[in-house]
């Protein structure tokens, strides 16, 4: 391992093939400096912490032979040794489908899918995830070769952001001023924001109290702000009239349709009146009669105009009585 390494190769294998070392020298020629800036760490699965200082490495390449090596804790450790804006490349055999529970017990860690590894990189604080070509010579460990059909070797490149967890910065206070001639239509003063430097805007108050602003990022110009009161029409300003006493279900009208009914209740009452359905009276309950002979058999045998619809079966000529269970509320 080099003392002032800029590129770090990490693997859980016993040794890295020459093709992987040659790839690193060709991919990062300026940082490796013909091998002087390159460091290699093997048997990474046995380490809890890398023997490197925090923020001392420009590029970390983690090559896994065992599925599940890049756990959340291991990604945090790789992030620790990286400098801000440093590059991380992770390569791991990823499950192409959900493994059976019995098969998953064979592997020492939680097996990742492509989506699962990408999510873990995001939660570890890395940004700019993209697919890259895999490093030749490093693949699925021979001990797991029988599961080769359910794994696919993939590599991702991410970047460590410049900010750290817990980073804080102060917000500039905005100056609020009012213009003497800048008033709303209702006479209240119009409030003007005179400074919005935090949002990279160029602001210039106008004599009429309206702020003209320009967003330098979008390149858009707004001549003035819209007066909200000007958007209201005369109909919007009218006070809503209360409901009339003779409206449906209001006042003395009860549940009958009003004279100028528009809710559809009047049409419904006319339709019910046209069916000719006989209303159920107390006399019909005391001494039930049936012209068709089917009224006492139940709703399945009753016609659409039968006054006994909804009542249980009964005997013709005997008083209809409801069971006590039907008189008890469900709740």
Secondary structure as UniProt FT lines:
FT   TURN            3..4
FT   STRAND          7..11
FT   HELIX           18..27
FT   HELIX           29..32
FT   TURN            33..37
FT   STRAND          38..41
FT   HELIX           44..46
FT   TURN            54..55
FT   STRAND          57..63
FT   TURN            67..68
FT   HELIX           72..81
FT   STRAND          82..95
FT   HELIX           101..104
FT   TURN            105..106
FT   HELIX           114..123
FT   TURN            124..125
FT   STRAND          126..132
FT   TURN            136..137
FT   HELIX           142..150
FT   STRAND          151..160
FT   TURN            165..166
FT   STRAND          176..183
FT   TURN            185..186
FT   STRAND          189..193
FT   HELIX           197..199
FT   STRAND          201..205
FT   TURN            207..208
FT   STRAND          211..215
FT   TURN            216..219
FT   STRAND          220..222
FT   HELIX           228..231
FT   HELIX           234..237
FT   TURN            245..246
FT   TURN            248..249
FT   HELIX           251..253
FT   TURN            254..255
FT   TURN            259..260
FT   HELIX           265..274
FT   TURN            275..276
FT   HELIX           282..286
FT   HELIX           295..297
FT   HELIX           299..301
FT   TURN            304..305
FT   TURN            307..310
FT   TURN            316..317
FT   HELIX           324..327
//
